[in-house]
Amino acid sequence: MNSPAKKALIYSTYHPDGHLGKHVTDQLSSYADLGLEIFVVDTSGGDLGARKSFCEKIGATFLPRKNTGYDFTSYKYGLQFLEKETSLLDEGTSILLANDSCFGPLFPLQDIFDKLERYKDRKVCVGLTDSHLRKSYHLQSYWLYIESNATPALLKFFELMPEIEERDDAIEHGELALSAFLRFQKVKLVPLYTQEACADAIIEQLRFPYILKKKYWVFQGLPKPEKAVKNAVRRHLKGRAMTKELNPSISLMPVLVDQLHCPFVKIQRLRDDLFRCGYWDAWSEMALDKYPVLKEQCEDYLVNTGQLKNIAKHGSYNK
């Protein structure tokens, strides 16, 4: 009987004052319950005692470092530790790169790892969502699973990656460059929740072939989605590639969570006052009632950062 394949998580996290957020503890606990080897790369300021103690409690390795270079530098730091201090990479271990930019999980992570089994022993990199932003197809880097056969290509990328200084560097030389490099190395990029699946879900939800006509929206009393979402659905109905102006992890989050059951919600989707009308704005409030764990994590985040503008403006959070 074959033993289960080893999986290691490199988790990048940061808080300016060292607060240990509920979304961070929930996520790390969920991964620990699944038996992953966990390496937490922490660039937080302040007292890190609670963070270190929690890692010890769940059996994770705590790796504090200076707050420079964004998540991709933390991913590199974690991989270098695995290479130098463990034998995991020599034992055919698959690598999960993830950060604390999401709330969740809202659904059991076992469902995700069950899906990953179909890619076992294949040369693949699996992400939750894909994007065409900046005219470069890529997997979004807040959650990337690299099967063991593709880890040599991953290590080679980080060996060649230039120093990350600005946020734009992290996007251009990190997120975008990683997907491009992996494709060049014949690693297949696989999104678990495609934009096409999101478009199909939107079409099914509205149950009408001409969902883009203005009169239909008015007649049915349905909220109008943002322009980028509408353009994406239009292109999909015509059998064309999805729009390049769409950020799925932000614009399609209501569909990703409610209909496709993606377990994570980007904090940015709730934090920033991005959309001001209809379903795409009100979803934040509806989701708090629908997903209790999301509400708990949001409240913790709100108390300790004060940044959740979309949530703080609602009466229930002004009491």
C-alpha positions in Angstrom: 0.0 0.0 0.0 1.4 3.4 -1.1 1.9 6.0 1.6 0.2 9.3 1.0 2.3 11.8 -0.9 4.0 14.5 1.3 2.8 18.1 1.1 4.4 21.1 2.5 2.9 24.6 3.0 4.9 27.8 2.9 2.6 30.4 4.4 3.5 34.1 4.1 2.0 36.3 6.8 2.3 39.9 8.0 0.8 42.2 10.5 2.3 45.6 11.4 1.8 45.1 15.2 2.2 41.3 15.3 -1.5 40.6 15.9 -2.4 37.0 15.2 -5.5 37.2 13.1 -8.3 34.7 13.4 -8.2 34.1 9.6 -4.6 33.2 10.0 -5.1 30.7 12.8 -8.2 29.2 11.2 -6.3 28.6 7.9 -3.1 27.2 9.5 -5.2 24.9 11.8 -7.1 23.6 8.8 -3.9 22.8 6.9 -2.4 21.2 10.0 -5.5 19.0 10.3 -4.9 17.8 6.8 -1.4 16.7 7.7 0.7 19.2 5.8 4.2 20.1 6.9 3.8 23.8 7.7 6.4 26.6 7.4 5.2 30.0 8.4 7.3 32.9 7.1 6.4 35.9 9.2 7.4 39.5 8.4 5.3 41.1 11.1 6.4 43.9 13.4 5.8 44.1 17.2 5.8 41.2 19.6 5.9 37.9 17.7 5.4 35.7 20.9 1.8 34.8 20.2 2.6 33.9 16.6 5.5 31.7 17.5 3.6 30.0 20.3 0.7 29.2 17.9 3.0 27.7 15.4 4.5 25.5 18.1 1.1 24.5 19.2 0.1 23.2 15.7 3.5 21.7 14.9 4.5 24.4 12.4 8.0 25.8 11.8 8.1 29.5 12.6 10.4 31.5 10.3 10.5 35.2 11.1 12.3 37.5 8.7 12.7 41.2 7.9 9.7 42.8 6.2 11.1 43.3 2.7 10.2 41.9 -0.7 6.6 41.0 -0.3 5.1 37.5 -0.4 7.4 36.2 -3.2 10.5 36.9 -1.1 8.8 35.0 1.8 8.1 32.1 -0.6 11.8 32.1 -1.6 12.9 32.2 2.0 10.7 29.3 2.9 11.9 27.2 0.0 15.5 27.9 0.8 14.9 26.7 4.4 13.3 23.5 3.0 16.4 22.9 0.8 19.0 23.6 3.5 17.3 22.4 6.7 15.0 19.5 5.6 14.9 16.5 3.3 11.4 17.2 2.1 12.3 18.3 -1.4 14.5 15.1 -1.8 11.5 13.0 -0.8 9.1 14.1 -3.6 7.2 16.6 -1.6 4.6 18.8 -3.3 4.6 22.5 -2.3 1.7 24.8 -1.5 2.5 28.5 -1.5 -0.2 30.6 0.2 -0.5 33.9 2.0 -2.8 35.6 4.5 -4.6 37.9 2.0 -7.8 35.9 2.2 -10.5 35.1 4.7 -11.6 31.6 5.1 -11.8 28.7 4.7 -15.6 28.9 4.3 -15.8 25.3 3.1 -13.7 22.2 4.0 -10.2 22.3 2.5 -10.4 18.5 2.1 -12.6 19.2 -0.9 -9.7 21.1 -2.5 -7.1 18.4 -1.8 -9.4 15.7 -3.1 -9.4 17.6 -6.4 -5.6 17.8 -6.3 -5.4 14.0 -6.4 -6.3 14.0 -10.1 -3.0 15.8 -10.7 -0.8 13.4 -8.7 2.6 12.7 -10.4 1.9 15.2 -13.1 4.0 18.2 -14.0 1.5 20.8 -13.0 1.0 24.0 -10.9 -2.6 24.3 -9.6 -4.1 27.7 -8.6 -7.5 28.6 -7.3 -8.0 31.3 -9.9 -6.4 32.5 -13.2 -6.2 35.9 -14.7 -5.3 37.8 -17.9 -4.5 41.1 -16.2 -1.6 43.0 -17.6 -2.0 41.0 -20.9 -0.3 38.0 -19.4 -2.1 34.8 -18.5 -1.2 33.6 -15.1 -2.4 31.8 -12.0 -3.0 34.2 -9.1 -0.3 33.7 -6.5 -2.3 33.9 -3.2 -2.7 30.1 -3.5 -0.5 27.9 -5.7 0.0 24.2 -5.4 3.1 22.8 -7.2 3.1 19.0 -7.7 6.4 17.3 -6.8 7.3 16.7 -10.5 7.2 20.5 -11.0 9.1 21.5 -7.9 12.5 21.6 -9.8 11.1 24.2 -12.1 9.8 26.2 -9.1 13.2 26.1 -7.4 14.9 27.2 -10.5 12.6 30.2 -10.8 13.3 31.4 -7.3 17.0 30.9 -7.9 16.8 33.3 -10.9 14.2 35.7 -9.5 15.6 39.3 -9.1 15.3 41.1 -5.8 11.8 42.3 -5.1 11.6 45.8 -3.8 8.3 47.4 -4.8 4.8 46.0 -5.1 4.9 46.3 -8.9 8.1 44.2 -8.8 6.2 41.5 -6.9 3.6 41.4 -9.7 5.9 41.7 -12.7 8.9 39.7 -11.5 6.9 37.4 -9.1 3.3 36.5 -10.0 3.4 37.1 -13.8 7.0 35.8 -14.3 6.4 32.6 -12.3 3.5 31.5 -14.5 5.5 32.4 -17.7 8.6 30.6 -16.4 6.6 27.4 -15.4 4.9 27.3 -18.8 8.4 27.6 -20.5 9.5 24.7 -18.4 6.6 22.6 -19.7 4.6 22.9 -16.4 0.9 22.9 -17.0 -1.0 25.7 -15.3 -4.4 24.5 -13.9 -6.9 26.9 -12.3 -9.5 25.0 -10.1 -12.1 27.8 -10.6 -11.9 29.2 -14.1 -13.3 32.5 -15.3 -15.3 30.5 -17.8 -16.9 28.5 -15.0 -17.8 31.8 -13.3 -19.4 33.1 -16.5 -21.4 29.9 -16.8 -22.6 30.3 -13.2 -23.7 33.8 -13.9 -25.6 32.8 -16.9 -27.3 29.9 -15.1 -28.1 32.2 -12.2 -29.9 34.7 -14.4 -31.5 32.1 -16.6 -31.8 34.3 -19.7 -29.7 34.3 -22.9 -29.7 38.1 -23.3 -28.5 39.0 -19.9 -26.5 41.9 -21.2 -29.4 44.0 -22.5 -30.1 47.0 -20.3 -33.9 46.6 -20.6 -33.6 43.0 -19.2 -31.9 44.2 -16.1 -34.5 46.9 -15.5 -37.4 44.6 -16.2 -36.3 41.8 -14.0 -35.2 44.2 -11.2 -31.8 42.5 -11.1 -28.7 44.4 -10.0 -26.3 45.2 -12.7 -22.7 43.8 -12.3 -19.6 45.9 -12.9 -18.5 46.5 -16.5 -15.6 44.1 -16.5 -17.9 41.2 -15.4 -20.5 42.1 -18.1 -17.8 42.2 -20.7 -16.5 38.8 -19.6 -19.9 37.2 -19.9 -20.5 38.8 -23.3 -17.2 37.3 -24.6 -17.9 33.9 -23.1 -21.3 33.8 -24.8 -19.6 34.5 -28.1 -17.1 31.7 -27.5 -14.2 34.0 -27.1 -11.4 34.3 -24.4 -12.3 36.1 -21.2 -11.6 39.8 -20.9 -8.1 41.0 -19.9 -9.5 43.7 -17.6 -11.0 41.3 -15.1 -9.5 40.4 -11.7 -11.4 37.2 -10.8 -10.5 37.1 -7.2 -12.1 40.5 -6.7 -14.8 40.9 -9.4 -16.1 37.3 -9.5 -15.8 36.6 -5.7 -19.6 36.4 -5.1 -19.9 33.7 -7.9 -16.7 31.9 -6.8 -17.9 31.5 -3.3 -21.7 31.2 -3.5 -22.0 29.1 -6.6 -18.6 27.4 -7.1 -17.7 27.0 -3.4 -14.2 28.4 -3.5 -13.2 28.3 0.2 -11.4 31.7 0.3 -12.5 35.3 0.1 -9.9 37.9 -0.8 -9.7 40.5 2.0 -9.4 43.2 -0.6 -12.9 42.3 -1.9 -14.3 43.3 1.5 -11.8 45.9 2.6 -11.8 48.3 -0.3 -14.9 50.3 -1.3 -14.6 49.0 -4.9 -18.2 48.7 -6.1 -20.9 51.0 -5.0 -24.1 49.6 -6.4 -26.2 46.4 -6.6 -25.2 42.9 -5.9 -21.5 43.3 -6.4 -21.4 45.8 -3.4 -24.1 44.4 -1.2 -22.6 40.9 -1.4 -20.2 41.7 1.4 -23.0 42.3 3.9 -25.0 39.3 2.7 -22.0 37.0 2.9 -21.5 38.0 6.6 -24.9 36.5 7.4 -24.5 33.5 5.2 -21.0 32.4 6.4 -20.5 32.7 10.2 -16.8 32.1 10.0 -16.4 34.9 7.6 -18.2 37.3 10.0 -16.0 36.2 12.9 -12.8 36.7 10.9 -14.0 40.1 9.6 -14.8 41.3 13.0 -11.4 40.3 14.3 -9.8 42.0 11.3 -11.9 45.1 11.7 -11.1 45.5 15.4 -7.4 45.1 14.8 -6.9 47.1 11.6 -10.0 49.3 11.1 -9.7 48.9 7.4 -12.9 47.1 6.4 -14.7 50.1 4.9 -17.3 48.0 3.1 -18.3 46.3 6.4 -17.8 49.2 8.8 -20.3 51.4 7.0 -23.2 48.9 7.8 -25.2 49.7 10.9 -24.7 46.4 12.6 -20.9 47.2 12.8 -21.4 50.7 14.1 -23.0 49.8 17.4 
